[in-house]
Amino acid sequence: MMQRLFLLPLFAITLHAELQVRTDFEGGNAEVVTLDQSTRTLRIMPALREGRGWPCWWSFKLEGLTVGETFTLEVQAQSKPYREGTVLAAAWCQPKCAWLSLDGETWRPSSPGTLSAEKVMRYSLKAEGAQMSLAWGPPFVPADAEKLLAGIAAKLPEAKRFELARTHGGRPVQGIRIGAENAPHQVWVGSRQHAWEAGGSQVGRGFIQWYASDEAKALRANTCLYFIPIMDVDNAAIGAGGKEAVPRDHNRDWADEPIYPEVAAAQRMIRDIHTKHGLDVFIDLHNPGASDPIFFFGPFAFERMAGVQQRNYQRWIEIAAASIVEPLKVEPKYRFATYVKTDEERARMSSGWVRAHTGDATISVTLETGWNSPLMSVDGYGKIGAGLGRTLAAYIKENPRRE
């Protein structure tokens, strides 16, 4: 008698590897709150770096993913106070989109997250590889600054790299000078006095890449540019926020006796440049609040200015409004840092210090680039930087030193 063979149905069983979070790299920051392996749900908050300012930046690598699976990232505010009993509001660490990368270099925005009543932002994400990098925004760390400056120096043999200072942590603050030291016009552009504001460095990258292009030849011929891609290198390296650090953040340290060696070095260089040649333009690159657009902070005394000083500030904002148009337009009028309540504190801000230590023909402004948009990609920030370069070219062409 023939035996019958019974074929048992086979059920497809998907076995997931265990998810693991890594932050052991430059700029890494995340504190795991919960990790549910069964639902593939990870909740994080920015790790608190004691005394290092706002806990808002996060950047980590997630391992153990299965290509094609859906997983959930939840982001909540850091629950511990970062300074004097103050807990940072959740909005600072909850961008509309998370930023994703497979290689740590090319970044794209996720679909918008959803905010719960408990102020937890949830992003539903799809795994594109066994490991993915996730971040608050497209990162820019000291290694990126090194790569950027090396590339510019290789493209422009006349460029001179320099070390502005060594930080308290022993890290170099790198810069580059493009143009003859005694050129007719002198410009200083720097970014990341607040380490979490990575978009400032991204705008700076777009600016310096434009400045090294053929389009900027005429500007380079009669201008000496000093460019610093990251000022607060220590906090950028460890993934700390920097803003309102103890006892002062970088952009409140422009005092008679600065705490940070890099701020003191910048003051010495700017004084020297202005004494010998006159400084035409100082630009500080920042990111603002979550709901803010692209705008310039101008001088509090703008409405009371007269003569060459008023003319130069007015022409700058007019040219900027015509030149910075992608991916969003810059606001055509200055804003003013009214949240800074005292003259003493305003004087310790970089832009205020520069105004006080230069002349009437010098303009000192802060460019605040809104970050909370999928348009603020590396390419988007780069277009703003190029627009800033075109603004500078048109402004210098008119000769701001003319009577």
C-alpha positions as CSV (number, residue, x, y, z in Angstrom):
1,M,0.0,0.0,0.0
2,M,1.4,3.4,-1.1
3,Q,2.0,5.8,1.7
4,R,0.6,9.2,1.3
5,L,2.8,12.2,1.7
6,F,1.2,15.1,3.6
7,L,2.8,18.4,2.8
8,L,2.5,20.8,5.7
9,P,1.9,24.5,4.7
10,L,4.9,26.7,5.2
11,F,4.4,30.0,6.8
12,A,6.8,32.9,6.1
13,I,8.4,34.0,9.3
14,T,10.3,37.2,9.3
15,L,13.0,37.3,12.0
16,H,14.3,40.8,12.8
17,A,17.7,41.4,14.2
18,E,17.9,43.3,17.5
19,L,17.9,47.1,17.1
20,Q,20.9,48.9,18.5
21,V,21.7,52.6,18.9
22,R,25.2,54.0,18.4
23,T,26.5,57.5,19.2
24,D,30.2,56.7,19.4
25,F,31.2,59.1,16.6
26,E,31.8,62.8,16.1
27,G,28.7,64.8,16.7
28,G,26.8,61.7,18.0
29,N,24.1,62.4,20.6
30,A,21.0,60.4,21.7
31,E,19.8,59.0,25.0
32,V,17.5,56.0,24.6
33,V,14.3,56.4,26.6
34,T,12.7,53.1,25.5
35,L,13.3,50.6,22.8
36,D,10.6,48.1,21.9
37,Q,12.1,45.3,19.8
38,S,8.7,43.7,19.1
39,T,7.0,46.9,17.7
40,R,10.3,48.3,16.3
41,T,9.7,51.5,18.2
42,L,12.6,53.6,19.5
43,R,12.2,56.7,21.7
44,I,15.1,59.0,22.3
45,M,15.8,62.4,23.8
46,P,18.9,64.5,23.3
47,A,21.5,63.5,25.8
48,L,22.3,66.2,28.4
49,R,26.0,67.3,28.3
50,E,26.3,69.0,31.7
51,G,27.2,72.6,31.4
52,R,27.3,72.4,27.6
53,G,24.1,74.3,26.8
54,W,20.8,73.3,25.2
55,P,20.0,69.6,24.8
56,C,18.4,69.9,21.4
57,W,20.8,68.2,18.9
58,W,20.5,64.5,18.2
59,S,22.4,62.3,15.8
60,F,22.8,58.5,15.9
61,K,23.2,55.3,14.0
62,L,20.6,52.6,14.2
63,E,21.7,49.0,13.5
64,G,19.8,45.8,13.1
65,L,17.3,47.0,10.6
66,T,15.8,44.7,7.9
67,V,15.5,46.4,4.5
68,G,11.9,47.3,3.8
69,E,10.7,47.1,7.3
70,T,8.8,50.0,8.9
71,F,10.0,51.3,12.2
72,T,9.1,54.2,14.4
73,L,11.3,56.9,15.9
74,E,9.9,59.0,18.8
75,V,11.6,62.1,20.0
76,Q,10.9,63.8,23.3
77,A,12.5,66.7,25.2
78,Q,15.3,66.0,27.6
79,S,13.6,65.8,31.0
80,K,16.5,67.1,33.1
81,P,17.2,70.9,33.4
82,Y,20.2,72.0,31.4
83,R,20.8,75.2,33.5
84,E,19.5,76.7,36.7
85,G,16.4,74.6,36.9
86,T,15.4,75.2,33.2
87,V,14.1,72.4,31.1
88,L,14.4,73.1,27.3
89,A,11.1,73.3,25.4
90,A,10.5,70.2,23.2
91,A,10.1,72.2,19.9
92,W,13.9,72.7,19.8
93,C,14.6,69.0,19.3
94,Q,11.5,68.1,17.2
95,P,12.0,69.1,13.6
96,K,9.1,68.5,11.2
97,C,11.2,65.8,9.4
98,A,13.9,63.5,10.7
99,W,17.0,63.4,8.4
100,L,18.1,60.1,7.1
101,S,21.3,58.7,5.5
102,L,22.7,55.4,4.4
103,D,26.3,56.6,4.1
104,G,26.5,59.5,6.6
105,E,27.1,62.0,3.8
106,T,24.0,62.1,1.6
107,W,20.9,63.2,3.7
108,R,17.3,63.3,2.9
109,P,14.2,64.3,4.9
110,S,11.7,61.8,6.1
111,S,7.9,62.3,5.8
112,P,6.7,64.8,8.4
113,G,6.3,63.5,11.9
114,T,3.2,63.8,14.1
115,L,3.2,65.5,17.4
116,S,1.2,63.8,20.2
117,A,-0.7,65.6,23.0
118,E,2.2,64.5,25.3
119,K,4.6,66.5,23.1
120,V,6.3,63.4,21.6
121,M,7.2,63.6,17.9
122,R,6.7,60.4,16.0
123,Y,8.3,59.6,12.7
124,S,7.2,56.5,10.7
125,L,10.3,55.4,8.7
126,K,11.2,52.7,6.2
127,A,14.5,50.9,6.5
128,E,16.7,51.3,3.4
129,G,19.6,49.4,4.8
130,A,20.7,47.2,7.7
131,Q,22.2,50.4,9.3
132,M,20.9,54.0,8.9
133,S,22.0,57.3,10.3
134,L,19.3,59.6,11.7
135,A,19.7,63.2,12.8
136,W,18.0,66.4,13.8
137,G,19.3,67.9,10.6
138,P,22.1,67.4,8.1
139,P,25.2,67.2,10.3
140,F,28.3,69.2,9.9
141,V,31.1,68.1,12.2
142,P,34.8,69.1,12.5
143,A,35.8,66.4,10.1
144,D,33.5,68.0,7.5
145,A,35.1,71.4,8.1
146,E,38.5,69.8,7.5
147,K,37.4,68.2,4.3
148,L,35.8,71.5,3.1
149,L,38.8,73.6,3.8
150,A,41.2,71.1,2.2
151,G,39.1,71.1,-0.9
152,I,39.0,74.9,-1.1
153,A,42.8,75.1,-0.5
154,A,43.4,72.6,-3.3
155,K,41.2,74.5,-5.7
156,L,42.7,77.9,-4.9
157,P,46.5,77.7,-4.5
158,E,46.6,81.3,-3.3
159,A,44.4,80.4,-0.3
160,K,46.1,80.2,3.1
161,R,44.8,77.9,5.8
162,F,45.3,78.9,9.4
163,E,44.5,77.7,12.9
164,L,42.6,80.4,14.8
165,A,43.1,78.8,18.2
166,R,43.1,75.6,20.2
167,T,40.0,75.1,22.2
168,H,39.8,74.2,25.9
169,G,39.5,70.6,24.8
170,G,42.7,70.9,22.7
171,R,40.9,70.8,19.3
172,P,41.9,73.1,16.5
173,V,39.6,75.8,15.2
174,Q,40.4,75.9,11.6
175,G,40.0,78.8,9.1
176,I,41.1,79.9,5.7
177,R,42.1,83.2,4.2
178,I,41.5,83.9,0.5
179,G,43.0,87.0,-1.0
180,A,46.0,89.3,-0.3
181,E,46.2,90.5,3.3
182,N,46.3,94.1,2.1
183,A,43.4,93.8,-0.4
184,P,41.2,96.9,-0.8
185,H,38.3,95.2,1.0
186,Q,38.3,92.9,4.0
187,V,35.6,90.4,5.0
188,W,35.0,88.0,7.9
189,V,32.5,85.2,7.7
190,G,32.1,82.7,10.6
191,S,29.5,80.1,11.8
192,R,28.5,77.8,14.6
193,Q,29.0,80.0,17.7
194,H,26.1,77.8,18.8
195,A,27.1,74.2,18.1
196,W,23.6,72.8,17.6
197,E,23.0,75.2,14.7
198,A,24.5,72.9,12.0
199,G,22.7,74.7,9.3
200,G,25.0,77.7,9.8
201,S,27.9,75.6,8.7
202,Q,25.9,74.2,5.8
203,V,25.2,77.8,4.7
204,G,28.9,78.5,5.2
205,R,29.9,75.6,3.0
206,G,27.6,76.9,0.2
207,F,29.1,80.3,0.6
208,I,32.8,79.3,0.5
209,Q,32.2,76.9,-2.4
210,W,30.6,79.8,-4.3
211,Y,33.4,82.1,-3.3
212,A,35.9,79.6,-4.8
213,S,34.0,79.4,-8.1
214,D,34.6,81.3,-11.4
215,E,31.6,83.5,-10.7
216,A,33.5,85.0,-7.7
217,K,36.7,85.8,-9.6
218,A,36.2,89.6,-9.6
219,L,35.3,89.6,-5.9
220,R,38.4,87.5,-5.0
221,A,40.6,89.9,-7.0
222,N,40.1,92.8,-4.6
223,T,38.9,91.2,-1.3
224,C,40.6,89.4,1.5
225,L,38.2,86.9,3.1
226,Y,38.6,85.2,6.4
227,F,36.3,82.2,6.8
228,I,35.7,80.0,9.9
229,P,33.3,77.0,9.4
230,I,32.9,76.1,13.1
231,M,33.7,78.3,16.1
232,D,32.4,76.1,18.9
233,V,34.4,73.1,17.9
234,D,34.4,71.4,21.3
235,N,30.6,71.2,21.5
236,A,30.1,70.4,17.8
237,A,32.5,67.4,18.3
238,I,30.6,65.9,21.2
239,G,27.0,66.7,20.0
240,A,26.3,69.3,22.6
241,G,24.1,72.4,22.0
242,G,26.4,75.1,23.2
243,K,23.8,77.8,23.5
244,E,23.5,79.1,27.1
245,A,26.5,76.9,28.2
246,V,28.0,77.5,31.6
247,P,29.2,80.1,32.3
248,R,28.7,81.7,28.8
249,D,28.0,80.5,25.3
250,H,30.3,81.6,22.5
251,N,28.0,84.4,21.3
252,R,27.9,86.0,24.7
253,D,31.6,85.7,25.2
254,W,32.7,88.7,23.2
255,A,33.8,90.6,26.3
256,D,37.0,92.3,27.4
257,E,38.2,89.0,28.8
258,P,36.7,86.1,26.9
259,I,36.5,82.7,28.4
260,Y,37.1,80.8,25.1
261,P,40.5,80.9,23.4
262,E,38.9,80.9,19.9
263,V,36.7,84.0,20.7
264,A,39.8,85.9,22.1
265,A,41.7,84.9,18.9
266,A,38.9,86.1,16.7
267,Q,38.8,89.4,18.5
268,R,42.6,89.9,18.1
269,M,42.5,89.1,14.4
270,I,39.5,91.4,13.7
271,R,41.1,94.2,15.6
272,D,44.3,93.8,13.6
273,I,42.5,93.6,10.3
274,H,40.5,96.7,11.0
275,T,43.5,98.6,12.3
276,K,45.7,97.8,9.3
277,H,43.2,97.7,6.5
278,G,39.7,98.4,7.6
279,L,37.0,95.8,7.9
280,D,34.1,96.1,5.4
281,V,31.8,93.2,6.4
282,F,31.4,90.8,9.3
283,I,28.8,88.0,9.0
284,D,27.8,85.5,11.7
285,L,25.8,82.4,10.5
286,H,23.1,81.0,12.8
287,N,19.9,79.1,12.9
288,P,16.8,80.6,14.6
289,G,13.6,79.3,16.2
290,A,11.6,76.4,14.8
291,S,8.9,78.7,13.2
292,D,11.3,81.4,11.9
293,P,12.2,82.0,8.2
294,I,15.5,83.3,6.7
295,F,16.4,86.8,8.0
296,F,19.2,89.1,9.1
297,F,19.5,90.5,12.6
298,G,20.6,94.1,12.2
299,P,21.9,96.8,14.6
300,F,19.5,98.1,17.3
301,A,20.5,101.7,16.3
302,F,19.6,101.2,12.6
303,E,16.7,103.7,12.6
304,R,18.9,106.3,14.2
305,M,21.9,105.8,11.9
306,A,23.0,108.5,9.4
307,G,25.5,109.0,6.6
308,V,27.7,106.1,5.3
309,Q,26.7,103.8,8.1
310,Q,22.9,104.0,7.4
311,R,23.6,103.8,3.7
312,N,25.7,100.6,3.9
313,Y,23.3,98.8,6.2
314,Q,20.4,99.7,4.0
315,R,22.1,98.7,0.8
316,W,23.1,95.4,2.3
317,I,19.6,94.3,3.1
318,E,18.3,95.5,-0.3
319,I,20.9,93.6,-2.2
320,A,20.4,90.5,0.0
321,A,16.6,90.6,-0.6
322,A,17.3,90.5,-4.4
323,S,20.1,87.8,-4.2
324,I,19.0,85.3,-1.6
325,V,15.9,83.8,-3.2
326,E,16.4,80.0,-3.2
327,P,15.1,77.7,-1.8
328,L,13.3,80.5,0.1
329,K,13.6,84.3,0.0
330,V,15.3,86.2,2.8
331,E,13.1,88.7,4.6
332,P,13.6,92.2,3.0
333,K,13.9,94.0,6.4
334,Y,16.1,93.5,9.4
335,R,15.0,92.0,12.6
336,F,16.4,93.0,16.0
337,A,17.4,90.8,18.9
338,T,14.9,92.3,21.3
339,Y,15.0,89.1,23.4
340,V,18.4,90.4,24.6
341,K,17.3,92.8,27.3
342,T,20.5,94.7,28.4
343,D,23.1,96.8,26.6
344,E,25.8,94.9,28.5
345,E,24.7,91.5,27.1
346,R,24.3,93.0,23.6
347,A,27.8,94.3,23.8
348,R,29.0,90.7,24.4
349,M,27.4,89.4,21.3
350,S,29.7,89.0,18.3
351,S,27.9,91.4,16.0
352,G,27.7,94.1,18.7
353,W,31.3,93.7,19.6
354,V,32.4,94.1,16.0
355,R,30.3,97.3,15.6
356,A,31.9,98.8,18.7
357,H,35.4,98.0,17.5
358,T,35.3,99.0,13.8
359,G,34.1,102.1,11.9
360,D,31.0,103.6,10.4
361,A,31.7,102.0,7.0
362,T,31.7,98.5,8.5
363,I,28.5,96.4,8.6
364,S,28.1,93.6,11.1
365,V,25.2,91.3,10.6
366,T,23.9,87.9,11.6
367,L,22.2,85.7,9.1
368,E,19.6,83.4,10.6
369,T,18.5,80.5,8.4
370,G,15.3,78.8,9.2
371,W,15.9,75.1,9.6
372,N,12.5,73.5,10.2
373,S,11.7,72.6,6.6
374,P,12.5,69.7,4.2
375,L,13.9,72.5,1.9
376,M,16.7,72.9,4.3
377,S,18.8,70.1,2.8
378,V,22.5,70.4,2.1
379,D,21.6,71.6,-1.3
380,G,19.1,74.1,0.0
381,Y,21.5,75.5,2.6
382,G,24.1,75.7,-0.2
383,K,21.9,77.8,-2.4
384,I,21.4,80.3,0.5
385,G,25.2,80.4,0.9
386,A,25.6,81.1,-2.8
387,G,23.0,83.8,-2.5
388,L,25.0,85.3,0.4
389,G,28.1,85.3,-1.8
390,R,26.3,87.1,-4.6
391,T,25.1,89.6,-2.0
392,L,28.6,90.2,-0.9
393,A,29.9,90.6,-4.5
394,A,27.3,93.2,-5.4
395,Y,27.8,95.1,-2.1
396,I,31.6,95.2,-2.4
397,K,31.4,96.2,-6.1
398,E,29.6,99.4,-5.0
399,N,32.6,100.2,-2.7
400,P,31.1,100.6,0.7
401,R,34.0,102.9,1.7
402,R,33.0,105.6,-0.8
403,E,32.0,108.9,0.7
